[in-house]
Amino acid sequence: MDGMAKEEMQRFLDREAEKGSTEYEALKALADILGIQFPELEQKAE
C-alpha cells in the first residue's frame, strides 16, 4: 500500500498539534496527503 503508515500519520498529527492547527485542519491536511476527499461538514443552525 502506498501512503503513510500508522506511525507516520500519528507523527504528522502530533506536528500539526504542536503548530497549533485545529483538529479539523490537521485531519483535512492528512486527508489531502493521503489523496482522499474530506467530506464537507454541514453546520447546524441553533
PDB file of all heavy atoms in Angstrom:
ATOM      1  N   MET A   1       0.849  -1.184   0.000  1.00  0.00           N
ATOM      2  CA  MET A   1       0.000   0.000   0.000  1.00  0.00           C
ATOM      3  C   MET A   1       0.892   1.245   0.000  1.00  0.00           C
ATOM      4  O   MET A   1       1.778   1.384   0.830  1.00  0.00           O
ATOM      5  CB  MET A   1      -0.893  -0.013   1.247  1.00  0.00           C
ATOM      6  CG  MET A   1      -1.675   1.247   1.432  1.00  0.00           C
ATOM      7  SD  MET A   1      -2.642   1.180   2.961  1.00  0.00           S
ATOM      8  CE  MET A   1      -2.943   2.896   3.168  1.00  0.00           C
ATOM      9  N   ASP A   2       0.674   2.101  -0.961  1.00  0.00           N
ATOM     10  CA  ASP A   2       1.370   3.383  -0.966  1.00  0.00           C
ATOM     11  C   ASP A   2       0.687   4.285   0.045  1.00  0.00           C
ATOM     12  O   ASP A   2      -0.497   4.198   0.275  1.00  0.00           O
ATOM     13  CB  ASP A   2       1.296   4.043  -2.346  1.00  0.00           C
ATOM     14  CG  ASP A   2       2.235   3.395  -3.339  1.00  0.00           C
ATOM     15  OD1 ASP A   2       3.092   2.609  -2.917  1.00  0.00           O
ATOM     16  OD2 ASP A   2       2.106   3.693  -4.534  1.00  0.00           O
ATOM     17  N   GLY A   3       1.459   5.154   0.613  1.00  0.00           N
ATOM     18  CA  GLY A   3       0.876   6.074   1.582  1.00  0.00           C
ATOM     19  C   GLY A   3       1.634   6.034   2.889  1.00  0.00           C
ATOM     20  O   GLY A   3       2.778   5.606   2.942  1.00  0.00           O
ATOM     21  N   MET A   4       0.964   6.468   3.919  1.00  0.00           N
ATOM     22  CA  MET A   4       1.611   6.606   5.218  1.00  0.00           C
ATOM     23  C   MET A   4       1.244   5.447   6.132  1.00  0.00           C
ATOM     24  O   MET A   4       0.113   4.990   6.131  1.00  0.00           O
ATOM     25  CB  MET A   4       1.156   7.908   5.880  1.00  0.00           C
ATOM     26  CG  MET A   4       1.455   9.148   5.078  1.00  0.00           C
ATOM     27  SD  MET A   4       0.681  10.605   5.783  1.00  0.00           S
ATOM     28  CE  MET A   4       1.905  11.083   6.964  1.00  0.00           C
ATOM     29  N   ALA A   5       2.219   5.026   6.922  1.00  0.00           N
ATOM     30  CA  ALA A   5       1.966   4.030   7.953  1.00  0.00           C
ATOM     31  C   ALA A   5       1.294   4.719   9.143  1.00  0.00           C
ATOM     32  O   ALA A   5       1.339   5.942   9.276  1.00  0.00           O
ATOM     33  CB  ALA A   5       3.269   3.380   8.393  1.00  0.00           C
ATOM     34  N   LYS A   6       0.703   3.926  10.003  1.00  0.00           N
ATOM     35  CA  LYS A   6       0.013   4.452  11.182  1.00  0.00           C
ATOM     36  C   LYS A   6       0.913   5.370  11.997  1.00  0.00           C
ATOM     37  O   LYS A   6       0.501   6.455  12.427  1.00  0.00           O
ATOM     38  CB  LYS A   6      -0.468   3.274  12.033  1.00  0.00           C
ATOM     39  CG  LYS A   6      -1.147   3.663  13.311  1.00  0.00           C
ATOM     40  CD  LYS A   6      -1.544   2.422  14.094  1.00  0.00           C
ATOM     41  CE  LYS A   6      -2.072   2.784  15.456  1.00  0.00           C
ATOM     42  NZ  LYS A   6      -2.373   1.597  16.253  1.00  0.00           N
ATOM     43  N   GLU A   7       2.166   4.952  12.206  1.00  0.00           N
ATOM     44  CA  GLU A   7       3.102   5.744  12.998  1.00  0.00           C
ATOM     45  C   GLU A   7       3.411   7.077  12.315  1.00  0.00           C
ATOM     46  O   GLU A   7       3.548   8.107  12.976  1.00  0.00           O
ATOM     47  CB  GLU A   7       4.394   4.963  13.247  1.00  0.00           C
ATOM     48  CG  GLU A   7       4.211   3.751  14.127  1.00  0.00           C
ATOM     49  CD  GLU A   7       3.677   2.526  13.363  1.00  0.00           C
ATOM     50  OE1 GLU A   7       3.692   2.515  12.119  1.00  0.00           O
ATOM     51  OE2 GLU A   7       3.212   1.587  14.033  1.00  0.00           O
ATOM     52  N   GLU A   8       3.533   7.062  10.986  1.00  0.00           N
ATOM     53  CA  GLU A   8       3.791   8.303  10.243  1.00  0.00           C
ATOM     54  C   GLU A   8       2.611   9.259  10.354  1.00  0.00           C
ATOM     55  O   GLU A   8       2.794  10.471  10.490  1.00  0.00           O
ATOM     56  CB  GLU A   8       4.069   7.998   8.771  1.00  0.00           C
ATOM     57  CG  GLU A   8       5.370   7.272   8.537  1.00  0.00           C
ATOM     58  CD  GLU A   8       5.508   6.827   7.092  1.00  0.00           C
ATOM     59  OE1 GLU A   8       4.581   6.183   6.563  1.00  0.00           O
ATOM     60  OE2 GLU A   8       6.545   7.142   6.503  1.00  0.00           O
ATOM     61  N   MET A   9       1.416   8.717  10.278  1.00  0.00           N
ATOM     62  CA  MET A   9       0.215   9.550  10.416  1.00  0.00           C
ATOM     63  C   MET A   9       0.163  10.180  11.802  1.00  0.00           C
ATOM     64  O   MET A   9      -0.168  11.361  11.944  1.00  0.00           O
ATOM     65  CB  MET A   9      -1.052   8.730  10.162  1.00  0.00           C
ATOM     66  CG  MET A   9      -1.239   8.343   8.732  1.00  0.00           C
ATOM     67  SD  MET A   9      -2.806   7.481   8.519  1.00  0.00           S
ATOM     68  CE  MET A   9      -2.298   6.140   7.477  1.00  0.00           C
ATOM     69  N   GLN A  10       0.512   9.393  12.831  1.00  0.00           N
ATOM     70  CA  GLN A  10       0.498   9.918  14.199  1.00  0.00           C
ATOM     71  C   GLN A  10       1.518  11.026  14.362  1.00  0.00           C
ATOM     72  O   GLN A  10       1.236  12.064  14.954  1.00  0.00           O
ATOM     73  CB  GLN A  10       0.761   8.802  15.211  1.00  0.00           C
ATOM     74  CG  GLN A  10       0.619   9.269  16.646  1.00  0.00           C
ATOM     75  CD  GLN A  10      -0.792   9.745  16.950  1.00  0.00           C
ATOM     76  OE1 GLN A  10      -1.738   8.989  16.836  1.00  0.00           O
ATOM     77  NE2 GLN A  10      -0.954  11.006  17.326  1.00  0.00           N
ATOM     78  N   ARG A  11       2.725  10.822  13.810  1.00  0.00           N
ATOM     79  CA  ARG A  11       3.757  11.865  13.885  1.00  0.00           C
ATOM     80  C   ARG A  11       3.299  13.134  13.169  1.00  0.00           C
ATOM     81  O   ARG A  11       3.527  14.240  13.660  1.00  0.00           O
ATOM     82  CB  ARG A  11       5.078  11.371  13.283  1.00  0.00           C
ATOM     83  CG  ARG A  11       5.845  10.443  14.200  1.00  0.00           C
ATOM     84  CD  ARG A  11       7.257  10.217  13.730  1.00  0.00           C
ATOM     85  NE  ARG A  11       7.321   9.587  12.420  1.00  0.00           N
ATOM     86  CZ  ARG A  11       7.341   8.271  12.200  1.00  0.00           C
ATOM     87  NH1 ARG A  11       7.291   7.438  13.223  1.00  0.00           N
ATOM     88  NH2 ARG A  11       7.414   7.795  10.979  1.00  0.00           N
ATOM     89  N   PHE A  12       2.645  12.983  12.019  1.00  0.00           N
ATOM     90  CA  PHE A  12       2.137  14.143  11.289  1.00  0.00           C
ATOM     91  C   PHE A  12       1.116  14.897  12.138  1.00  0.00           C
ATOM     92  O   PHE A  12       1.181  16.121  12.280  1.00  0.00           O
ATOM     93  CB  PHE A  12       1.498  13.709   9.961  1.00  0.00           C
ATOM     94  CG  PHE A  12       0.826  14.831   9.246  1.00  0.00           C
ATOM     95  CD1 PHE A  12       1.566  15.728   8.498  1.00  0.00           C
ATOM     96  CD2 PHE A  12      -0.548  15.024   9.345  1.00  0.00           C
ATOM     97  CE1 PHE A  12       0.946  16.795   7.844  1.00  0.00           C
ATOM     98  CE2 PHE A  12      -1.162  16.085   8.703  1.00  0.00           C
ATOM     99  CZ  PHE A  12      -0.421  16.969   7.952  1.00  0.00           C
ATOM    100  N   LEU A  13       0.173  14.176  12.730  1.00  0.00           N
ATOM    101  CA  LEU A  13      -0.855  14.823  13.552  1.00  0.00           C
ATOM    102  C   LEU A  13      -0.247  15.462  14.793  1.00  0.00           C
ATOM    103  O   LEU A  13      -0.679  16.546  15.213  1.00  0.00           O
ATOM    104  CB  LEU A  13      -1.950  13.816  13.923  1.00  0.00           C
ATOM    105  CG  LEU A  13      -2.803  13.329  12.750  1.00  0.00           C
ATOM    106  CD1 LEU A  13      -3.772  12.249  13.222  1.00  0.00           C
ATOM    107  CD2 LEU A  13      -3.555  14.467  12.083  1.00  0.00           C
ATOM    108  N   ASP A  14       0.766  14.827  15.369  1.00  0.00           N
ATOM    109  CA  ASP A  14       1.459  15.418  16.518  1.00  0.00           C
ATOM    110  C   ASP A  14       2.117  16.738  16.131  1.00  0.00           C
ATOM    111  O   ASP A  14       2.040  17.728  16.872  1.00  0.00           O
ATOM    112  CB  ASP A  14       2.510  14.455  17.075  1.00  0.00           C
ATOM    113  CG  ASP A  14       1.898  13.237  17.760  1.00  0.00           C
ATOM    114  OD1 ASP A  14       0.686  13.250  18.063  1.00  0.00           O
ATOM    115  OD2 ASP A  14       2.647  12.259  17.984  1.00  0.00           O
ATOM    116  N   ARG A  15       2.779  16.774  14.968  1.00  0.00           N
ATOM    117  CA  ARG A  15       3.416  18.012  14.497  1.00  0.00           C
ATOM    118  C   ARG A  15       2.382  19.096  14.245  1.00  0.00           C
ATOM    119  O   ARG A  15       2.604  20.268  14.561  1.00  0.00           O
ATOM    120  CB  ARG A  15       4.219  17.754  13.222  1.00  0.00           C
ATOM    121  CG  ARG A  15       5.565  17.126  13.467  1.00  0.00           C
ATOM    122  CD  ARG A  15       6.454  17.166  12.245  1.00  0.00           C
ATOM    123  NE  ARG A  15       5.840  16.605  11.053  1.00  0.00           N
ATOM    124  CZ  ARG A  15       5.927  15.334  10.675  1.00  0.00           C
ATOM    125  NH1 ARG A  15       6.603  14.474  11.397  1.00  0.00           N
ATOM    126  NH2 ARG A  15       5.343  14.921   9.579  1.00  0.00           N
ATOM    127  N   GLU A  16       1.251  18.713  13.668  1.00  0.00           N
ATOM    128  CA  GLU A  16       0.188  19.692  13.416  1.00  0.00           C
ATOM    129  C   GLU A  16      -0.317  20.279  14.734  1.00  0.00           C
ATOM    130  O   GLU A  16      -0.577  21.472  14.830  1.00  0.00           O
ATOM    131  CB  GLU A  16      -0.961  19.054  12.629  1.00  0.00           C
ATOM    132  CG  GLU A  16      -0.631  18.751  11.188  1.00  0.00           C
ATOM    133  CD  GLU A  16      -0.336  20.000  10.374  1.00  0.00           C
ATOM    134  OE1 GLU A  16      -1.168  20.912  10.339  1.00  0.00           O
ATOM    135  OE2 GLU A  16       0.760  20.056   9.766  1.00  0.00           O
ATOM    136  N   ALA A  17      -0.455  19.442  15.757  1.00  0.00           N
ATOM    137  CA  ALA A  17      -0.903  19.918  17.070  1.00  0.00           C
ATOM    138  C   ALA A  17       0.115  20.883  17.662  1.00  0.00           C
ATOM    139  O   ALA A  17      -0.252  21.918  18.231  1.00  0.00           O
ATOM    140  CB  ALA A  17      -1.127  18.736  18.009  1.00  0.00           C
ATOM    141  N   GLU A  18       1.407  20.568  17.509  1.00  0.00           N
ATOM    142  CA  GLU A  18       2.458  21.450  18.010  1.00  0.00           C
ATOM    143  C   GLU A  18       2.431  22.802  17.308  1.00  0.00           C
ATOM    144  O   GLU A  18       2.753  23.827  17.908  1.00  0.00           O
ATOM    145  CB  GLU A  18       3.831  20.798  17.828  1.00  0.00           C
ATOM    146  CG  GLU A  18       4.081  19.642  18.768  1.00  0.00           C
ATOM    147  CD  GLU A  18       5.376  18.897  18.464  1.00  0.00           C
ATOM    148  OE1 GLU A  18       6.143  19.341  17.582  1.00  0.00           O
ATOM    149  OE2 GLU A  18       5.604  17.866  19.112  1.00  0.00           O
ATOM    150  N   LYS A  19       2.057  22.802  16.013  1.00  0.00           N
ATOM    151  CA  LYS A  19       1.969  24.053  15.251  1.00  0.00           C
ATOM    152  C   LYS A  19       0.740  24.869  15.638  1.00  0.00           C
ATOM    153  O   LYS A  19       0.624  26.020  15.257  1.00  0.00           O
ATOM    154  CB  LYS A  19       1.900  23.761  13.747  1.00  0.00           C
ATOM    155  CG  LYS A  19       3.186  23.293  13.151  1.00  0.00           C
ATOM    156  CD  LYS A  19       3.173  23.062  11.650  1.00  0.00           C
ATOM    157  CE  LYS A  19       1.889  23.214  10.920  1.00  0.00           C
ATOM    158  NZ  LYS A  19       1.947  22.850   9.501  1.00  0.00           N
ATOM    159  N   GLY A  20      -0.191  24.245  16.340  1.00  0.00           N
ATOM    160  CA  GLY A  20      -1.404  24.945  16.746  1.00  0.00           C
ATOM    161  C   GLY A  20      -2.565  24.774  15.792  1.00  0.00           C
ATOM    162  O   GLY A  20      -3.554  25.490  15.881  1.00  0.00           O
ATOM    163  N   SER A  21      -2.454  23.820  14.877  1.00  0.00           N
ATOM    164  CA  SER A  21      -3.553  23.549  13.950  1.00  0.00           C
ATOM    165  C   SER A  21      -4.748  23.004  14.719  1.00  0.00           C
ATOM    166  O   SER A  21      -4.589  22.290  15.706  1.00  0.00           O
ATOM    167  CB  SER A  21      -3.140  22.509  12.905  1.00  0.00           C
ATOM    168  OG  SER A  21      -2.077  22.967  12.118  1.00  0.00           O
ATOM    169  N   THR A  22      -5.935  23.330  14.246  1.00  0.00           N
ATOM    170  CA  THR A  22      -7.129  22.740  14.852  1.00  0.00           C
ATOM    171  C   THR A  22      -7.208  21.271  14.432  1.00  0.00           C
ATOM    172  O   THR A  22      -6.538  20.844  13.475  1.00  0.00           O
ATOM    173  CB  THR A  22      -8.419  23.455  14.407  1.00  0.00           C
ATOM    174  OG1 THR A  22      -8.602  23.237  13.005  1.00  0.00           O
ATOM    175  CG2 THR A  22      -8.375  24.943  14.717  1.00  0.00           C
ATOM    176  N   GLU A  23      -8.022  20.513  15.134  1.00  0.00           N
ATOM    177  CA  GLU A  23      -8.213  19.110  14.787  1.00  0.00           C
ATOM    178  C   GLU A  23      -8.725  18.987  13.359  1.00  0.00           C
ATOM    179  O   GLU A  23      -8.258  18.150  12.577  1.00  0.00           O
ATOM    180  CB  GLU A  23      -9.207  18.489  15.772  1.00  0.00           C
ATOM    181  CG  GLU A  23      -9.293  16.993  15.697  1.00  0.00           C
ATOM    182  CD  GLU A  23     -10.198  16.447  16.790  1.00  0.00           C
ATOM    183  OE1 GLU A  23     -11.425  16.603  16.664  1.00  0.00           O
ATOM    184  OE2 GLU A  23      -9.669  15.888  17.759  1.00  0.00           O
ATOM    185  N   TYR A  24      -9.661  19.848  12.986  1.00  0.00           N
ATOM    186  CA  TYR A  24     -10.223  19.837  11.635  1.00  0.00           C
ATOM    187  C   TYR A  24      -9.136  20.107  10.598  1.00  0.00           C
ATOM    188  O   TYR A  24      -9.025  19.386   9.600  1.00  0.00           O
ATOM    189  CB  TYR A  24     -11.340  20.885  11.520  1.00  0.00           C
ATOM    190  CG  TYR A  24     -11.908  21.015  10.123  1.00  0.00           C
ATOM    191  CD1 TYR A  24     -12.940  20.182   9.701  1.00  0.00           C
ATOM    192  CD2 TYR A  24     -11.409  21.953   9.232  1.00  0.00           C
ATOM    193  CE1 TYR A  24     -13.455  20.288   8.424  1.00  0.00           C
ATOM    194  CE2 TYR A  24     -11.917  22.071   7.957  1.00  0.00           C
ATOM    195  CZ  TYR A  24     -12.941  21.235   7.554  1.00  0.00           C
ATOM    196  OH  TYR A  24     -13.430  21.338   6.278  1.00  0.00           O
ATOM    197  N   GLU A  25      -8.315  21.140  10.829  1.00  0.00           N
ATOM    198  CA  GLU A  25      -7.249  21.490   9.886  1.00  0.00           C
ATOM    199  C   GLU A  25      -6.260  20.340   9.723  1.00  0.00           C
ATOM    200  O   GLU A  25      -5.840  20.026   8.606  1.00  0.00           O
ATOM    201  CB  GLU A  25      -6.508  22.740  10.349  1.00  0.00           C
ATOM    202  CG  GLU A  25      -7.323  24.005  10.287  1.00  0.00           C
ATOM    203  CD  GLU A  25      -6.675  25.167  11.024  1.00  0.00           C
ATOM    204  OE1 GLU A  25      -5.869  24.947  11.957  1.00  0.00           O
ATOM    205  OE2 GLU A  25      -6.992  26.311  10.658  1.00  0.00           O
ATOM    206  N   ALA A  26      -5.890  19.725  10.834  1.00  0.00           N
ATOM    207  CA  ALA A  26      -4.923  18.629  10.797  1.00  0.00           C
ATOM    208  C   ALA A  26      -5.479  17.422  10.046  1.00  0.00           C
ATOM    209  O   ALA A  26      -4.789  16.829   9.211  1.00  0.00           O
ATOM    210  CB  ALA A  26      -4.525  18.227  12.212  1.00  0.00           C
ATOM    211  N   LEU A  27      -6.710  17.061  10.321  1.00  0.00           N
ATOM    212  CA  LEU A  27      -7.302  15.906   9.647  1.00  0.00           C
ATOM    213  C   LEU A  27      -7.530  16.180   8.161  1.00  0.00           C
ATOM    214  O   LEU A  27      -7.357  15.295   7.326  1.00  0.00           O
ATOM    215  CB  LEU A  27      -8.608  15.503  10.331  1.00  0.00           C
ATOM    216  CG  LEU A  27      -8.433  14.920  11.734  1.00  0.00           C
ATOM    217  CD1 LEU A  27      -9.787  14.721  12.399  1.00  0.00           C
ATOM    218  CD2 LEU A  27      -7.654  13.621  11.688  1.00  0.00           C
ATOM    219  N   LYS A  28      -7.902  17.408   7.818  1.00  0.00           N
ATOM    220  CA  LYS A  28      -8.082  17.762   6.413  1.00  0.00           C
ATOM    221  C   LYS A  28      -6.745  17.691   5.685  1.00  0.00           C
ATOM    222  O   LYS A  28      -6.666  17.157   4.573  1.00  0.00           O
ATOM    223  CB  LYS A  28      -8.685  19.147   6.262  1.00  0.00           C
ATOM    224  CG  LYS A  28      -8.914  19.521   4.804  1.00  0.00           C
ATOM    225  CD  LYS A  28      -9.955  20.554   4.633  1.00  0.00           C
ATOM    226  CE  LYS A  28     -10.284  20.914   3.212  1.00  0.00           C
ATOM    227  NZ  LYS A  28      -9.594  20.275   2.142  1.00  0.00           N
ATOM    228  N   ALA A  29      -5.668  18.193   6.299  1.00  0.00           N
ATOM    229  CA  ALA A  29      -4.339  18.117   5.689  1.00  0.00           C
ATOM    230  C   ALA A  29      -3.914  16.664   5.501  1.00  0.00           C
ATOM    231  O   ALA A  29      -3.346  16.306   4.465  1.00  0.00           O
ATOM    232  CB  ALA A  29      -3.327  18.874   6.549  1.00  0.00           C
ATOM    233  N   LEU A  30      -4.192  15.821   6.480  1.00  0.00           N
ATOM    234  CA  LEU A  30      -3.852  14.401   6.381  1.00  0.00           C
ATOM    235  C   LEU A  30      -4.630  13.751   5.241  1.00  0.00           C
ATOM    236  O   LEU A  30      -4.075  12.986   4.454  1.00  0.00           O
ATOM    237  CB  LEU A  30      -4.118  13.693   7.707  1.00  0.00           C
ATOM    238  CG  LEU A  30      -3.761  12.214   7.764  1.00  0.00           C
ATOM    239  CD1 LEU A  30      -2.301  11.978   7.435  1.00  0.00           C
ATOM    240  CD2 LEU A  30      -4.107  11.645   9.127  1.00  0.00           C
ATOM    241  N   ALA A  31      -5.907  14.059   5.126  1.00  0.00           N
ATOM    242  CA  ALA A  31      -6.718  13.516   4.037  1.00  0.00           C
ATOM    243  C   ALA A  31      -6.152  13.950   2.686  1.00  0.00           C
ATOM    244  O   ALA A  31      -6.070  13.143   1.751  1.00  0.00           O
ATOM    245  CB  ALA A  31      -8.179  13.956   4.179  1.00  0.00           C
ATOM    246  N   ASP A  32      -5.735  15.208   2.582  1.00  0.00           N
ATOM    247  CA  ASP A  32      -5.145  15.699   1.334  1.00  0.00           C
ATOM    248  C   ASP A  32      -3.875  14.930   0.989  1.00  0.00           C
ATOM    249  O   ASP A  32      -3.670  14.547  -0.162  1.00  0.00           O
ATOM    250  CB  ASP A  32      -4.829  17.191   1.435  1.00  0.00           C
ATOM    251  CG  ASP A  32      -6.074  18.074   1.445  1.00  0.00           C
ATOM    252  OD1 ASP A  32      -7.168  17.591   1.063  1.00  0.00           O
ATOM    253  OD2 ASP A  32      -5.943  19.242   1.849  1.00  0.00           O
ATOM    254  N   ILE A  33      -3.025  14.684   1.983  1.00  0.00           N
ATOM    255  CA  ILE A  33      -1.785  13.938   1.760  1.00  0.00           C
ATOM    256  C   ILE A  33      -2.091  12.522   1.289  1.00  0.00           C
ATOM    257  O   ILE A  33      -1.432  11.989   0.399  1.00  0.00           O
ATOM    258  CB  ILE A  33      -0.932  13.906   3.041  1.00  0.00           C
ATOM    259  CG1 ILE A  33      -0.363  15.294   3.320  1.00  0.00           C
ATOM    260  CG2 ILE A  33       0.175  12.870   2.938  1.00  0.00           C
ATOM    261  CD1 ILE A  33       0.264  15.435   4.689  1.00  0.00           C
ATOM    262  N   LEU A  34      -3.099  11.914   1.891  1.00  0.00           N
ATOM    263  CA  LEU A  34      -3.456  10.539   1.546  1.00  0.00           C
ATOM    264  C   LEU A  34      -4.195  10.442   0.217  1.00  0.00           C
ATOM    265  O   LEU A  34      -4.402   9.357  -0.308  1.00  0.00           O
ATOM    266  CB  LEU A  34      -4.310   9.925   2.658  1.00  0.00           C
ATOM    267  CG  LEU A  34      -3.598   9.737   3.995  1.00  0.00           C
ATOM    268  CD1 LEU A  34      -4.585   9.307   5.057  1.00  0.00           C
ATOM    269  CD2 LEU A  34      -2.463   8.735   3.858  1.00  0.00           C
ATOM    270  N   GLY A  35      -4.611  11.596  -0.312  1.00  0.00           N
ATOM    271  CA  GLY A  35      -5.316  11.598  -1.588  1.00  0.00           C
ATOM    272  C   GLY A  35      -6.764  11.172  -1.480  1.00  0.00           C
ATOM    273  O   GLY A  35      -7.332  10.649  -2.431  1.00  0.00           O
ATOM    274  N   ILE A  36      -7.330  11.385  -0.302  1.00  0.00           N
ATOM    275  CA  ILE A  36      -8.750  11.068  -0.132  1.00  0.00           C
ATOM    276  C   ILE A  36      -9.519  12.367   0.065  1.00  0.00           C
ATOM    277  O   ILE A  36      -8.975  13.372   0.530  1.00  0.00           O
ATOM    278  CB  ILE A  36      -8.999  10.098   1.045  1.00  0.00           C
ATOM    279  CG1 ILE A  36      -8.452  10.664   2.350  1.00  0.00           C
ATOM    280  CG2 ILE A  36      -8.388   8.743   0.749  1.00  0.00           C
ATOM    281  CD1 ILE A  36      -8.734   9.785   3.562  1.00  0.00           C
ATOM    282  N   GLN A  37     -10.777  12.339  -0.321  1.00  0.00           N
ATOM    283  CA  GLN A  37     -11.596  13.541  -0.234  1.00  0.00           C
ATOM    284  C   GLN A  37     -12.190  13.658   1.157  1.00  0.00           C
ATOM    285  O   GLN A  37     -12.821  12.737   1.668  1.00  0.00           O
ATOM    286  CB  GLN A  37     -12.722  13.490  -1.269  1.00  0.00           C
ATOM    287  CG  GLN A  37     -13.540  14.750  -1.312  1.00  0.00           C
ATOM    288  CD  GLN A  37     -14.587  14.705  -2.405  1.00  0.00           C
ATOM    289  OE1 GLN A  37     -14.687  13.744  -3.141  1.00  0.00           O
ATOM    290  NE2 GLN A  37     -15.365  15.750  -2.506  1.00  0.00           N
ATOM    291  N   PHE A  38     -11.954  14.798   1.777  1.00  0.00           N
ATOM    292  CA  PHE A  38     -12.517  15.067   3.088  1.00  0.00           C
ATOM    293  C   PHE A  38     -13.931  15.585   2.882  1.00  0.00           C
ATOM    294  O   PHE A  38     -14.134  16.533   2.126  1.00  0.00           O
ATOM    295  CB  PHE A  38     -11.659  16.108   3.818  1.00  0.00           C
ATOM    296  CG  PHE A  38     -11.950  16.203   5.284  1.00  0.00           C
ATOM    297  CD1 PHE A  38     -11.379  15.325   6.179  1.00  0.00           C
ATOM    298  CD2 PHE A  38     -12.816  17.154   5.765  1.00  0.00           C
ATOM    299  CE1 PHE A  38     -11.648  15.402   7.522  1.00  0.00           C
ATOM    300  CE2 PHE A  38     -13.092  17.251   7.135  1.00  0.00           C
ATOM    301  CZ  PHE A  38     -12.494  16.370   7.997  1.00  0.00           C
ATOM    302  N   PRO A  39     -14.927  14.969   3.498  1.00  0.00           N
ATOM    303  CA  PRO A  39     -16.308  15.400   3.271  1.00  0.00           C
ATOM    304  C   PRO A  39     -16.587  16.784   3.876  1.00  0.00           C
ATOM    305  O   PRO A  39     -15.999  17.146   4.890  1.00  0.00           O
ATOM    306  CB  PRO A  39     -17.144  14.338   3.994  1.00  0.00           C
ATOM    307  CG  PRO A  39     -16.239  13.777   5.022  1.00  0.00           C
ATOM    308  CD  PRO A  39     -14.840  13.888   4.464  1.00  0.00           C
ATOM    309  N   GLU A  40     -17.414  17.525   3.189  1.00  0.00           N
ATOM    310  CA  GLU A  40     -17.844  18.819   3.730  1.00  0.00           C
ATOM    311  C   GLU A  40     -18.768  18.549   4.910  1.00  0.00           C
ATOM    312  O   GLU A  40     -19.643  17.696   4.832  1.00  0.00           O
ATOM    313  CB  GLU A  40     -18.582  19.615   2.655  1.00  0.00           C
ATOM    314  CG  GLU A  40     -17.683  20.100   1.539  1.00  0.00           C
ATOM    315  CD  GLU A  40     -16.594  21.052   2.024  1.00  0.00           C
ATOM    316  OE1 GLU A  40     -16.887  21.914   2.876  1.00  0.00           O
ATOM    317  OE2 GLU A  40     -15.456  20.905   1.539  1.00  0.00           O
ATOM    318  N   LEU A  41     -18.547  19.286   5.983  1.00  0.00           N
ATOM    319  CA  LEU A  41     -19.375  19.116   7.162  1.00  0.00           C
ATOM    320  C   LEU A  41     -20.512  20.128   7.127  1.00  0.00           C
ATOM    321  O   LEU A  41     -20.298  21.289   6.791  1.00  0.00           O
ATOM    322  CB  LEU A  41     -18.544  19.302   8.426  1.00  0.00           C
ATOM    323  CG  LEU A  41     -17.401  18.323   8.614  1.00  0.00           C
ATOM    324  CD1 LEU A  41     -16.607  18.662   9.860  1.00  0.00           C
ATOM    325  CD2 LEU A  41     -17.921  16.896   8.697  1.00  0.00           C
ATOM    326  N   GLU A  42     -21.669  19.664   7.465  1.00  0.00           N
ATOM    327  CA  GLU A  42     -22.846  20.538   7.483  1.00  0.00           C
ATOM    328  C   GLU A  42     -22.947  21.189   8.846  1.00  0.00           C
ATOM    329  O   GLU A  42     -22.889  20.513   9.866  1.00  0.00           O
ATOM    330  CB  GLU A  42     -24.089  19.671   7.218  1.00  0.00           C
ATOM    331  CG  GLU A  42     -25.203  20.406   6.563  1.00  0.00           C
ATOM    332  CD  GLU A  42     -26.350  19.455   6.237  1.00  0.00           C
ATOM    333  OE1 GLU A  42     -26.218  18.695   5.255  1.00  0.00           O
ATOM    334  OE2 GLU A  42     -27.347  19.479   6.970  1.00  0.00           O
ATOM    335  N   GLN A  43     -23.073  22.487   8.866  1.00  0.00           N
ATOM    336  CA  GLN A  43     -23.227  23.220  10.125  1.00  0.00           C
ATOM    337  C   GLN A  43     -24.712  23.303  10.475  1.00  0.00           C
ATOM    338  O   GLN A  43     -25.522  23.702   9.643  1.00  0.00           O
ATOM    339  CB  GLN A  43     -22.644  24.629   9.996  1.00  0.00           C
ATOM    340  CG  GLN A  43     -21.168  24.649   9.684  1.00  0.00           C
ATOM    341  CD  GLN A  43     -20.336  24.102  10.836  1.00  0.00           C
ATOM    342  OE1 GLN A  43     -20.679  24.255  12.002  1.00  0.00           O
ATOM    343  NE2 GLN A  43     -19.235  23.472  10.493  1.00  0.00           N
ATOM    344  N   LYS A  44     -25.044  22.938  11.701  1.00  0.00           N
ATOM    345  CA  LYS A  44     -26.432  23.008  12.154  1.00  0.00           C
ATOM    346  C   LYS A  44     -26.716  24.367  12.721  1.00  0.00           C
ATOM    347  O   LYS A  44     -25.937  24.900  13.520  1.00  0.00           O
ATOM    348  CB  LYS A  44     -26.707  21.947  13.216  1.00  0.00           C
ATOM    349  CG  LYS A  44     -26.655  20.537  12.675  1.00  0.00           C
ATOM    350  CD  LYS A  44     -27.032  19.551  13.740  1.00  0.00           C
ATOM    351  CE  LYS A  44     -26.984  18.140  13.188  1.00  0.00           C
ATOM    352  NZ  LYS A  44     -27.354  17.156  14.178  1.00  0.00           N
ATOM    353  N   ALA A  45     -27.830  24.958  12.321  1.00  0.00           N
ATOM    354  CA  ALA A  45     -28.241  26.251  12.860  1.00  0.00           C
ATOM    355  C   ALA A  45     -28.866  26.021  14.229  1.00  0.00           C
ATOM    356  O   ALA A  45     -29.621  25.087  14.448  1.00  0.00           O
ATOM    357  CB  ALA A  45     -29.233  26.919  11.931  1.00  0.00           C
ATOM    358  N   GLU A  46     -28.520  26.894  15.163  1.00  0.00           N
ATOM    359  CA  GLU A  46     -29.090  26.738  16.526  1.00  0.00           C
ATOM    360  C   GLU A  46     -30.124  27.779  16.791  1.00  0.00           C
ATOM    361  O   GLU A  46     -30.147  28.841  16.305  1.00  0.00           O
ATOM    362  CB  GLU A  46     -27.973  26.839  17.551  1.00  0.00           C
ATOM    363  CG  GLU A  46     -27.067  25.638  17.467  1.00  0.00           C
ATOM    364  CD  GLU A  46     -26.034  25.649  18.587  1.00  0.00           C
ATOM    365  OE1 GLU A  46     -26.337  26.114  19.708  1.00  0.00           O
ATOM    366  OE2 GLU A  46     -24.929  25.178  18.348  1.00  0.00           O
TER     367      GLU A  46
END
